[in-house]
Amino acid sequence: KYKRYDTSMEYRGESLQAEIKTIYSSLEQRKL
């Protein structure tokens, strides 16, 4: 249970970071 939960949380964190990066890149592109 816990191990599976931890791995899912780590996966979510990675996907979340990727989304944040894309959002920031799009925002910077809008500025330019």
PyMOL Python script that loads the backbone (N, CA, C, O; Angstrom):
from pymol import cmd

cmd.read_pdbstr("""\
ATOM      1  N   LYS A   1       0.844  -1.207   0.000  1.00  0.00           N
ATOM      2  CA  LYS A   1       0.000   0.000   0.000  1.00  0.00           C
ATOM      3  C   LYS A   1       0.879   1.258   0.000  1.00  0.00           C
ATOM      4  O   LYS A   1       0.838   2.049  -0.942  1.00  0.00           O
ATOM      5  N   TYR A   2       1.666   1.433   1.054  1.00  0.00           N
ATOM      6  CA  TYR A   2       2.445   2.670   1.189  1.00  0.00           C
ATOM      7  C   TYR A   2       3.447   2.825   0.055  1.00  0.00           C
ATOM      8  O   TYR A   2       3.579   3.903  -0.526  1.00  0.00           O
ATOM      9  N   LYS A   3       4.163   1.725  -0.262  1.00  0.00           N
ATOM     10  CA  LYS A   3       5.169   1.828  -1.333  1.00  0.00           C
ATOM     11  C   LYS A   3       4.498   2.266  -2.632  1.00  0.00           C
ATOM     12  O   LYS A   3       5.001   3.149  -3.326  1.00  0.00           O
ATOM     13  N   ARG A   4       3.374   1.656  -2.956  1.00  0.00           N
ATOM     14  CA  ARG A   4       2.677   2.010  -4.189  1.00  0.00           C
ATOM     15  C   ARG A   4       2.260   3.486  -4.142  1.00  0.00           C
ATOM     16  O   ARG A   4       2.371   4.197  -5.140  1.00  0.00           O
ATOM     17  N   TYR A   5       1.786   3.933  -2.991  1.00  0.00           N
ATOM     18  CA  TYR A   5       1.359   5.329  -2.839  1.00  0.00           C
ATOM     19  C   TYR A   5       2.542   6.271  -3.056  1.00  0.00           C
ATOM     20  O   TYR A   5       2.423   7.281  -3.750  1.00  0.00           O
ATOM     21  N   ASP A   6       3.690   5.928  -2.454  1.00  0.00           N
ATOM     22  CA  ASP A   6       4.874   6.783  -2.603  1.00  0.00           C
ATOM     23  C   ASP A   6       5.271   6.894  -4.068  1.00  0.00           C
ATOM     24  O   ASP A   6       5.544   7.991  -4.556  1.00  0.00           O
ATOM     25  N   THR A   7       5.304   5.766  -4.774  1.00  0.00           N
ATOM     26  CA  THR A   7       5.724   5.797  -6.183  1.00  0.00           C
ATOM     27  C   THR A   7       4.749   6.646  -6.990  1.00  0.00           C
ATOM     28  O   THR A   7       5.170   7.422  -7.848  1.00  0.00           O
ATOM     29  N   SER A   8       3.455   6.510  -6.725  1.00  0.00           N
ATOM     30  CA  SER A   8       2.465   7.297  -7.471  1.00  0.00           C
ATOM     31  C   SER A   8       2.675   8.785  -7.185  1.00  0.00           C
ATOM     32  O   SER A   8       2.568   9.611  -8.091  1.00  0.00           O
ATOM     33  N   MET A   9       2.970   9.124  -5.941  1.00  0.00           N
ATOM     34  CA  MET A   9       3.199  10.528  -5.586  1.00  0.00           C
ATOM     35  C   MET A   9       4.436  11.054  -6.310  1.00  0.00           C
ATOM     36  O   MET A   9       4.428  12.170  -6.829  1.00  0.00           O
ATOM     37  N   GLU A  10       5.498  10.252  -6.345  1.00  0.00           N
ATOM     38  CA  GLU A  10       6.716  10.678  -7.043  1.00  0.00           C
ATOM     39  C   GLU A  10       6.403  10.900  -8.517  1.00  0.00           C
ATOM     40  O   GLU A  10       6.843  11.885  -9.110  1.00  0.00           O
ATOM     41  N   TYR A  11       5.638   9.979  -9.106  1.00  0.00           N
ATOM     42  CA  TYR A  11       5.286  10.121 -10.524  1.00  0.00           C
ATOM     43  C   TYR A  11       4.493  11.413 -10.736  1.00  0.00           C
ATOM     44  O   TYR A  11       4.738  12.154 -11.688  1.00  0.00           O
ATOM     45  N   ARG A  12       3.558  11.668  -9.853  1.00  0.00           N
ATOM     46  CA  ARG A  12       2.760  12.902  -9.975  1.00  0.00           C
ATOM     47  C   ARG A  12       3.665  14.121  -9.897  1.00  0.00           C
ATOM     48  O   ARG A  12       3.494  15.074 -10.656  1.00  0.00           O
ATOM     49  N   GLY A  13       4.622  14.095  -8.984  1.00  0.00           N
ATOM     50  CA  GLY A  13       5.536  15.226  -8.835  1.00  0.00           C
ATOM     51  C   GLY A  13       6.305  15.471 -10.128  1.00  0.00           C
ATOM     52  O   GLY A  13       6.466  16.615 -10.553  1.00  0.00           O
ATOM     53  N   GLU A  14       6.781  14.392 -10.753  1.00  0.00           N
ATOM     54  CA  GLU A  14       7.534  14.553 -12.001  1.00  0.00           C
ATOM     55  C   GLU A  14       6.648  15.155 -13.084  1.00  0.00           C
ATOM     56  O   GLU A  14       7.053  16.090 -13.774  1.00  0.00           O
ATOM     57  N   SER A  15       5.448  14.622 -13.233  1.00  0.00           N
ATOM     58  CA  SER A  15       4.540  15.144 -14.265  1.00  0.00           C
ATOM     59  C   SER A  15       4.185  16.596 -13.953  1.00  0.00           C
ATOM     60  O   SER A  15       4.067  17.420 -14.860  1.00  0.00           O
ATOM     61  N   LEU A  16       4.016  16.905 -12.669  1.00  0.00           N
ATOM     62  CA  LEU A  16       3.672  18.274 -12.274  1.00  0.00           C
ATOM     63  C   LEU A  16       4.803  19.223 -12.655  1.00  0.00           C
ATOM     64  O   LEU A  16       4.552  20.306 -13.182  1.00  0.00           O
ATOM     65  N   GLN A  17       6.048  18.823 -12.392  1.00  0.00           N
ATOM     66  CA  GLN A  17       7.192  19.677 -12.746  1.00  0.00           C
ATOM     67  C   GLN A  17       7.204  19.914 -14.247  1.00  0.00           C
ATOM     68  O   GLN A  17       7.477  21.029 -14.692  1.00  0.00           O
ATOM     69  N   ALA A  18       6.914  18.892 -15.027  1.00  0.00           N
ATOM     70  CA  ALA A  18       6.921  19.035 -16.487  1.00  0.00           C
ATOM     71  C   ALA A  18       5.849  20.048 -16.893  1.00  0.00           C
ATOM     72  O   ALA A  18       6.086  20.903 -17.746  1.00  0.00           O
ATOM     73  N   GLU A  19       4.679  19.945 -16.281  1.00  0.00           N
ATOM     74  CA  GLU A  19       3.600  20.885 -16.616  1.00  0.00           C
ATOM     75  C   GLU A  19       4.011  22.312 -16.254  1.00  0.00           C
ATOM     76  O   GLU A  19       3.784  23.243 -17.027  1.00  0.00           O
ATOM     77  N   ILE A  20       4.609  22.478 -15.088  1.00  0.00           N
ATOM     78  CA  ILE A  20       5.042  23.823 -14.657  1.00  0.00           C
ATOM     79  C   ILE A  20       6.056  24.378 -15.647  1.00  0.00           C
ATOM     80  O   ILE A  20       5.996  25.553 -16.009  1.00  0.00           O
ATOM     81  N   LYS A  21       6.990  23.533 -16.086  1.00  0.00           N
ATOM     82  CA  LYS A  21       8.015  23.990 -17.035  1.00  0.00           C
ATOM     83  C   LYS A  21       7.358  24.461 -18.322  1.00  0.00           C
ATOM     84  O   LYS A  21       7.720  25.508 -18.857  1.00  0.00           O
ATOM     85  N   THR A  22       6.393  23.694 -18.825  1.00  0.00           N
ATOM     86  CA  THR A  22       5.724  24.071 -20.070  1.00  0.00           C
ATOM     87  C   THR A  22       4.970  25.383 -19.877  1.00  0.00           C
ATOM     88  O   THR A  22       4.976  26.242 -20.759  1.00  0.00           O
ATOM     89  N   ILE A  23       4.322  25.536 -18.727  1.00  0.00           N
ATOM     90  CA  ILE A  23       3.567  26.770 -18.462  1.00  0.00           C
ATOM     91  C   ILE A  23       4.510  27.970 -18.437  1.00  0.00           C
ATOM     92  O   ILE A  23       4.228  29.001 -19.048  1.00  0.00           O
ATOM     93  N   TYR A  24       5.633  27.831 -17.724  1.00  0.00           N
ATOM     94  CA  TYR A  24       6.587  28.946 -17.644  1.00  0.00           C
ATOM     95  C   TYR A  24       7.134  29.279 -19.024  1.00  0.00           C
ATOM     96  O   TYR A  24       7.255  30.451 -19.379  1.00  0.00           O
ATOM     97  N   SER A  25       7.467  28.249 -19.807  1.00  0.00           N
ATOM     98  CA  SER A  25       8.025  28.491 -21.150  1.00  0.00           C
ATOM     99  C   SER A  25       6.995  29.223 -22.010  1.00  0.00           C
ATOM    100  O   SER A  25       7.347  30.145 -22.745  1.00  0.00           O
ATOM    101  N   SER A  26       5.727  28.820 -21.925  1.00  0.00           N
ATOM    102  CA  SER A  26       4.686  29.479 -22.726  1.00  0.00           C
ATOM    103  C   SER A  26       4.525  30.928 -22.269  1.00  0.00           C
ATOM    104  O   SER A  26       4.337  31.823 -23.092  1.00  0.00           O
ATOM    105  N   LEU A  27       4.600  31.158 -20.957  1.00  0.00           N
ATOM    106  CA  LEU A  27       4.465  32.528 -20.446  1.00  0.00           C
ATOM    107  C   LEU A  27       5.615  33.391 -20.957  1.00  0.00           C
ATOM    108  O   LEU A  27       5.400  34.529 -21.375  1.00  0.00           O
ATOM    109  N   GLU A  28       6.828  32.858 -20.926  1.00  0.00           N
ATOM    110  CA  GLU A  28       7.980  33.636 -21.400  1.00  0.00           C
ATOM    111  C   GLU A  28       7.825  33.932 -22.889  1.00  0.00           C
ATOM    112  O   GLU A  28       8.170  35.022 -23.345  1.00  0.00           O
ATOM    113  N   GLN A  29       7.308  32.965 -23.647  1.00  0.00           N
ATOM    114  CA  GLN A  29       7.116  33.186 -25.085  1.00  0.00           C
ATOM    115  C   GLN A  29       6.114  34.322 -25.295  1.00  0.00           C
ATOM    116  O   GLN A  29       6.281  35.136 -26.203  1.00  0.00           O
ATOM    117  N   ARG A  30       5.079  34.380 -24.464  1.00  0.00           N
ATOM    118  CA  ARG A  30       4.075  35.450 -24.593  1.00  0.00           C
ATOM    119  C   ARG A  30       4.726  36.805 -24.315  1.00  0.00           C
ATOM    120  O   ARG A  30       4.425  37.790 -24.990  1.00  0.00           O
ATOM    121  N   LYS A  31       5.614  36.856 -23.323  1.00  0.00           N
ATOM    122  CA  LYS A  31       6.295  38.115 -23.002  1.00  0.00           C
ATOM    123  C   LYS A  31       7.068  38.612 -24.217  1.00  0.00           C
ATOM    124  O   LYS A  31       7.024  39.797 -24.547  1.00  0.00           O
ATOM    125  N   LEU A  32       7.781  37.693 -24.887  1.00  0.00           N
ATOM    126  CA  LEU A  32       8.558  38.094 -26.065  1.00  0.00           C
ATOM    127  C   LEU A  32       7.599  38.344 -27.221  1.00  0.00           C
ATOM    128  O   LEU A  32       8.034  38.693 -28.318  1.00  0.00           O
TER     129      LEU A  32
END
""", "prot")
cmd.dss("prot")
cmd.show_as("cartoon", "prot")
cmd.util.cbc("prot")
cmd.orient("prot")
